[in-house]
Amino acid sequence: MYISDTAELARFCTRASSARVVSVDTEFIRERSYYPELCLIQLGTASECVSIDPILIDDLRPLEALLTNERIIKVLHACSQDLEVIQNTMGCVVSPVFDTQLAAAFLGLRQQIGYGALVETYTGVHLPKAESLTDWSRRPLNPEQLRYAEDDVRYLPGIYDSMMAQLTEKDRLSWVRPEMDELTDPTRFAHVPELAYLHLKRASSLTRKQLACAREVCAWRERLAAKRDIPRRWVISDEILLEVCKRTPHSVKRLRAIRGIANIGERDAEDIVKAVARGAACDPADYPKKTHHERPPQEMEGVLDLMYAMLRVVSEKSGVAPQLIATKDDLLDFASGRRESKLRTSTWRFDLVGRQLEELLSGKVGLTVVNGHIELL
């Protein structure tokens, strides 16, 4: 069903309010803007699927009430962008949420499995990809587009039931719930200009002083992109911004010597130089901390290799994706005794592999090869 008026939306939301679970997906465009443009919202229950047109509907309050109803589980796949665009557009936090991509990583499927592969695994249905490059902002939408969109929610209620049965059988619901709760933290989608540098590509190549410049330039770029509602890269690309912070130009003339700056207007160029100057003048005590660990000491590298081998053994036996359990940075934190290590603060991670890693590091257990497979001694 295609819903393009408030009255029909309200009737659907009334029906759906009695559902145990509602599947959710969105279609949006963000290639030409800072804020993603919400173009379509698809919802599914056990008995019906609908496509809701937020471009034509002025009052989405019935939908907001449904999406924030704490009695109804909202099932999504790879939900981060969907939750972000809904929060930006409607001002509400979807909750509670069950992400089938995240749950799949607890159930022996690969990390970040695609929706099509998930549907085929659980239902045997092969979904077409014919409309994957549709411009969802154009109207009218044809029946093929709407059918394609609704397929993104059609199978999720049934998959949710299957996954919940598997998680219950494996006694992993207590592992999954805290991870799901983190997905609905509103701060995940907050646009804080002063923190934009954390998402700068290859920022780890900068010194802490250069990173202070990047913090200022990225914050300036964030505010300007939001004000003009254009993509960040249209203001200045990550690659050029990184070079600016490495060279720290003190004048527009020196800034113009950097390749790629020619198309930037004079006022913007002056603002970049000012931002660089603010970063360069920052007190060293206020420099940003490096977001990635430094290269571990040479004597630690072999230890980390052994720890990662044990992690892979545990992952294969448990069916939980290794990247979900821990990264190599997490392993280094653990080996270094840092209290903030995710393997110590997360109960299920410590129970699954943390204790065994402690025994490995203390020499109580070891690793060997049996029939071509690594096993614990």
C-alpha positions as CSV (number, residue, x, y, z in Angstrom):
1,M,0.0,0.0,0.0
2,Y,1.2,3.5,-0.9
3,I,0.3,6.1,1.7
4,S,0.4,9.8,0.6
5,D,-2.0,11.5,3.0
6,T,-2.2,12.0,6.8
7,A,-5.6,10.3,7.2
8,E,-4.5,7.0,5.6
9,L,-1.3,7.2,7.6
10,A,-3.2,7.5,10.8
11,R,-5.4,4.5,10.0
12,F,-2.3,2.4,9.2
13,C,-0.6,3.5,12.4
14,T,-3.6,2.6,14.4
15,R,-3.6,-0.9,12.9
16,A,0.1,-1.3,13.4
17,S,0.0,-0.2,17.0
18,S,-1.3,-3.6,18.0
19,A,1.6,-5.4,16.3
20,R,4.3,-7.1,18.3
21,V,7.0,-6.1,15.8
22,V,7.2,-3.5,12.9
23,S,9.9,-3.6,10.3
24,V,11.3,-0.3,9.1
25,D,13.4,0.9,6.2
26,T,13.9,4.3,4.5
27,E,14.9,5.6,1.1
28,F,16.8,8.9,1.2
29,I,19.2,11.0,-0.9
30,R,22.3,12.8,0.6
31,E,24.6,13.1,-2.5
32,R,23.6,16.8,-3.0
33,S,23.1,18.0,0.6
34,Y,24.5,18.1,4.1
35,Y,21.3,16.7,5.7
36,P,19.9,13.5,4.1
37,E,16.6,14.1,2.4
38,L,14.0,11.5,3.5
39,C,12.1,10.3,0.4
40,L,10.2,7.2,1.5
41,I,9.5,5.2,4.7
42,Q,8.6,1.6,4.4
43,L,7.0,-0.3,7.3
44,G,5.9,-3.9,7.6
45,T,3.9,-6.0,10.0
46,A,3.1,-9.7,9.9
47,S,0.0,-8.9,7.7
48,E,0.9,-5.9,5.5
49,C,3.6,-3.7,4.0
50,V,3.3,0.0,3.3
51,S,5.3,2.8,1.6
52,I,4.8,6.2,3.3
53,D,5.5,9.3,1.3
54,P,7.0,12.0,3.7
55,I,7.4,14.4,0.7
56,L,3.6,14.6,0.2
57,I,2.5,14.1,3.8
58,D,2.7,17.3,6.0
59,D,1.9,15.7,9.4
60,L,3.9,12.6,10.3
61,R,2.9,12.7,14.0
62,P,1.0,9.3,13.8
63,L,4.2,7.7,12.5
64,E,6.3,9.3,15.2
65,A,4.0,7.8,17.8
66,L,4.4,4.4,16.3
67,L,8.2,4.6,15.9
68,T,8.6,5.6,19.6
69,N,6.1,3.1,21.0
70,E,8.2,1.2,23.6
71,R,5.9,-1.8,23.4
72,I,6.7,-2.5,19.7
73,I,10.0,-3.8,18.5
74,K,11.2,-2.0,15.4
75,V,13.2,-4.3,13.2
76,L,15.7,-2.9,10.7
77,H,18.8,-4.1,8.8
78,A,22.0,-2.1,9.2
79,C,20.0,0.6,10.9
80,S,22.4,3.4,11.6
81,Q,21.6,5.6,8.5
82,D,17.9,4.9,8.8
83,L,17.8,6.0,12.4
84,E,19.9,9.1,11.6
85,V,17.7,10.3,8.8
86,I,14.5,9.7,10.8
87,Q,15.9,11.6,13.8
88,N,17.1,14.5,11.5
89,T,13.8,14.7,9.7
90,M,11.2,13.9,12.3
91,G,13.1,14.8,15.5
92,C,12.4,11.4,17.2
93,V,14.5,8.5,18.3
94,V,13.3,5.1,17.1
95,S,13.1,2.7,20.0
96,P,13.4,-0.1,20.9
97,V,15.4,-1.5,17.9
98,F,16.5,-4.9,16.7
99,D,19.1,-4.8,14.0
100,T,19.2,-8.0,11.9
101,Q,22.7,-7.3,10.6
102,L,24.1,-7.0,14.1
103,A,22.2,-10.1,15.3
104,A,23.5,-12.1,12.3
105,A,27.1,-11.5,13.5
106,F,26.1,-13.3,16.8
107,L,24.6,-16.2,14.8
108,G,27.5,-17.4,12.7
109,L,26.8,-15.2,9.6
110,R,29.5,-12.9,8.3
111,Q,30.0,-9.4,9.8
112,Q,28.0,-6.8,7.9
113,I,26.0,-9.3,5.9
114,G,23.9,-7.6,3.2
115,Y,20.1,-7.5,3.3
116,G,19.7,-9.6,0.1
117,A,22.1,-12.3,1.4
118,L,20.2,-12.3,4.8
119,V,16.8,-12.8,3.1
120,E,18.1,-15.6,0.9
121,T,19.7,-17.3,3.9
122,Y,16.5,-17.2,6.0
123,T,13.8,-17.5,3.3
124,G,15.4,-18.7,0.1
125,V,14.0,-15.7,-1.7
126,H,16.4,-14.0,-4.1
127,L,15.7,-10.2,-4.2
128,P,16.2,-8.2,-7.5
129,K,18.4,-5.1,-7.4
130,A,16.9,-3.3,-10.4
131,E,15.9,-0.2,-8.5
132,S,19.0,0.2,-6.3
133,L,20.0,3.5,-8.1
134,T,16.5,5.0,-8.2
135,D,16.1,8.7,-7.6
136,W,13.6,8.4,-4.7
137,S,12.9,12.1,-4.6
138,R,11.1,12.1,-8.0
139,R,7.4,11.8,-8.2
140,P,5.3,9.8,-9.1
141,L,6.8,6.5,-8.0
142,N,5.8,3.6,-10.2
143,P,4.6,0.2,-8.9
144,E,7.9,-1.5,-9.6
145,Q,9.7,1.0,-7.4
146,L,7.2,0.6,-4.6
147,R,7.4,-3.2,-4.7
148,Y,11.2,-3.0,-4.6
149,A,11.0,-0.6,-1.6
150,E,8.5,-2.7,0.3
151,D,10.6,-5.9,-0.2
152,D,13.1,-4.2,2.2
153,V,10.7,-4.7,5.0
154,R,8.5,-7.6,3.8
155,Y,10.6,-10.4,5.2
156,L,12.0,-8.8,8.4
157,P,9.3,-9.7,10.9
158,G,9.7,-13.4,10.0
159,I,13.5,-13.2,10.1
160,Y,13.2,-11.5,13.5
161,D,11.2,-14.4,14.9
162,S,13.8,-16.9,13.5
163,M,16.7,-14.9,14.9
164,M,15.1,-14.5,18.3
165,A,14.5,-18.3,18.5
166,Q,18.2,-18.9,17.6
167,L,19.5,-16.3,20.1
168,T,17.3,-17.8,22.8
169,E,18.5,-21.3,22.1
170,K,22.1,-20.2,22.2
171,D,21.4,-18.1,25.4
172,R,22.8,-15.0,23.7
173,L,20.0,-12.5,24.2
174,S,21.9,-10.9,27.2
175,W,24.8,-10.4,24.8
176,V,22.7,-8.8,22.0
177,R,20.5,-6.5,24.0
178,P,23.2,-4.1,25.2
179,E,24.6,-3.8,21.7
180,M,21.1,-3.1,20.3
181,D,20.5,-0.4,23.1
182,E,23.7,1.4,22.0
183,L,22.2,1.8,18.5
184,T,19.4,4.1,19.8
185,D,21.7,6.5,21.7
186,P,20.8,9.9,20.4
187,T,24.4,11.1,20.7
188,R,25.4,8.8,17.9
189,F,23.7,11.1,15.4
190,A,24.4,14.5,17.0
191,H,26.2,16.9,14.7
192,V,29.0,18.4,16.9
193,P,31.3,20.5,14.7
194,E,34.2,20.3,17.2
195,L,34.1,16.5,16.9
196,A,34.0,16.3,13.1
197,Y,37.7,15.8,12.9
198,L,37.3,12.3,14.4
199,H,35.8,11.2,11.1
200,L,38.5,12.7,8.9
201,K,40.1,10.1,6.7
202,R,43.7,9.3,7.4
203,A,43.7,11.6,10.4
204,S,46.1,9.2,12.1
205,S,48.9,10.5,9.8
206,L,48.7,13.9,11.5
207,T,50.8,15.0,14.6
208,R,48.8,16.1,17.6
209,K,49.5,19.8,16.7
210,Q,48.3,19.2,13.1
211,L,45.3,17.4,14.6
212,A,44.5,20.5,16.6
213,C,44.4,22.4,13.2
214,A,42.2,19.7,11.7
215,R,39.8,20.1,14.7
216,E,39.4,23.8,13.8
217,V,39.2,23.4,10.1
218,C,36.8,20.4,10.2
219,A,34.5,22.4,12.6
220,W,34.5,25.3,10.2
221,R,33.7,23.0,7.3
222,E,30.9,21.3,9.3
223,R,29.2,24.6,10.1
224,L,29.5,25.9,6.6
225,A,28.2,22.7,5.0
226,A,25.2,22.7,7.4
227,K,24.5,26.4,6.7
228,R,24.6,25.9,2.9
229,D,23.1,22.4,3.2
230,I,25.7,20.9,0.9
231,P,28.0,17.9,1.2
232,R,31.2,18.5,3.3
233,R,33.4,17.6,0.3
234,W,31.8,20.4,-1.7
235,V,33.3,22.8,0.8
236,I,36.7,21.2,0.9
237,S,37.6,17.5,0.5
238,D,39.2,15.4,3.2
239,E,42.3,14.9,1.1
240,I,42.9,18.7,0.6
241,L,41.9,19.4,4.2
242,L,44.5,16.9,5.4
243,E,47.2,18.6,3.3
244,V,46.2,22.0,4.6
245,C,46.7,20.8,8.2
246,K,50.1,19.3,7.4
247,R,51.4,22.5,5.8
248,T,49.6,24.9,8.2
249,P,49.6,27.9,5.8
250,H,49.8,31.3,7.5
251,S,48.3,33.3,4.6
252,V,45.9,32.9,1.8
253,K,48.8,33.1,-0.6
254,R,50.4,30.1,0.9
255,L,47.1,28.4,1.1
256,R,46.6,28.9,-2.6
257,A,49.9,27.1,-3.3
258,I,48.1,23.8,-2.2
259,R,46.7,21.9,-5.2
260,G,42.9,21.9,-5.1
261,I,42.4,25.2,-3.4
262,A,41.9,27.2,-6.5
263,N,38.1,26.7,-6.6
264,I,37.6,27.9,-3.0
265,G,36.3,31.5,-2.7
266,E,38.3,34.2,-1.1
267,R,36.2,34.5,2.0
268,D,36.3,30.8,2.6
269,A,40.1,30.8,2.0
270,E,40.5,33.5,4.7
271,D,38.4,31.5,7.1
272,I,40.5,28.4,6.5
273,V,43.7,30.3,7.3
274,K,42.1,31.6,10.5
275,A,41.0,28.1,11.5
276,V,44.5,26.8,11.0
277,A,45.9,29.7,13.1
278,R,43.5,28.8,15.9
279,G,44.7,25.2,15.9
280,A,48.3,26.1,15.7
281,A,48.0,28.5,18.7
282,C,46.2,25.9,20.8
283,D,47.9,25.0,24.1
284,P,49.7,21.7,23.7
285,A,47.8,20.4,26.8
286,D,44.6,20.8,24.7
287,Y,45.8,19.0,21.6
288,P,43.5,16.2,20.6
289,K,44.6,12.7,21.6
290,K,45.5,10.3,18.8
291,T,42.4,8.3,18.0
292,H,44.4,5.2,17.1
293,H,47.0,3.3,19.1
294,E,50.6,3.8,18.1
295,R,52.4,0.8,16.7
296,P,52.8,-1.7,19.5
297,P,56.3,-2.5,20.7
298,Q,58.1,-5.1,18.6
299,E,58.1,-7.6,21.5
300,M,54.3,-7.2,21.8
301,E,53.5,-8.0,18.1
302,G,54.0,-11.7,18.5
303,V,51.8,-11.7,21.6
304,L,49.1,-9.9,19.7
305,D,49.3,-12.5,16.9
306,L,48.8,-15.3,19.4
307,M,45.9,-13.4,21.0
308,Y,44.3,-12.9,17.6
309,A,44.7,-16.6,16.8
310,M,42.9,-17.4,20.0
311,L,40.2,-14.9,19.1
312,R,39.7,-16.7,15.8
313,V,39.4,-20.0,17.5
314,V,36.8,-18.7,19.9
315,S,35.0,-17.0,17.0
316,E,34.8,-20.3,14.9
317,K,33.6,-22.3,17.9
318,S,31.0,-19.8,19.0
319,G,29.9,-18.5,15.6
320,V,30.3,-14.9,16.7
321,A,32.1,-12.7,14.2
322,P,35.6,-11.9,15.4
323,Q,35.3,-8.2,14.5
324,L,32.3,-8.0,16.8
325,I,34.2,-9.5,19.7
326,A,37.3,-7.4,19.5
327,T,39.6,-5.5,17.2
328,K,43.4,-5.7,17.3
329,D,43.4,-2.3,19.2
330,D,41.0,-3.9,21.7
331,L,43.5,-6.8,22.1
332,L,46.4,-4.4,22.7
333,D,44.3,-2.5,25.3
334,F,43.6,-5.8,27.1
335,A,47.3,-7.0,27.0
336,S,48.4,-3.6,28.3
337,G,46.1,-3.9,31.3
338,R,44.0,-0.9,30.4
339,R,40.8,-0.9,32.4
340,E,38.8,0.7,29.6
341,S,39.4,-2.3,27.4
342,K,36.2,-3.4,25.8
343,L,37.1,-7.0,26.7
344,R,37.0,-6.1,30.4
345,T,34.0,-3.7,30.5
346,S,31.7,-5.9,28.3
347,T,30.6,-8.9,30.4
348,W,29.8,-11.1,27.5
349,R,33.1,-10.4,25.7
350,F,35.0,-11.2,28.9
351,D,33.0,-14.4,29.5
352,L,33.5,-15.5,25.8
353,V,37.2,-14.8,25.3
354,G,38.6,-12.5,28.0
355,R,39.2,-15.2,30.6
356,Q,40.9,-17.4,28.1
357,L,43.1,-14.5,27.0
358,E,44.1,-14.0,30.6
359,E,45.1,-17.6,30.8
360,L,47.0,-17.3,27.5
361,L,48.9,-14.2,28.7
362,S,49.8,-16.0,32.1
363,G,51.0,-19.1,30.3
364,K,48.3,-21.4,31.6
365,V,47.0,-22.3,28.2
366,G,48.6,-22.4,24.7
367,L,47.7,-23.0,21.1
368,T,48.6,-26.0,18.8
369,V,47.6,-27.2,15.4
370,V,45.4,-30.3,15.0
371,N,44.4,-31.6,11.5
372,G,45.2,-28.2,10.1
373,H,43.2,-26.2,12.6
374,I,44.4,-24.1,15.6
375,E,43.2,-25.6,18.9
376,L,43.7,-24.7,22.6
377,L,46.2,-26.7,24.6
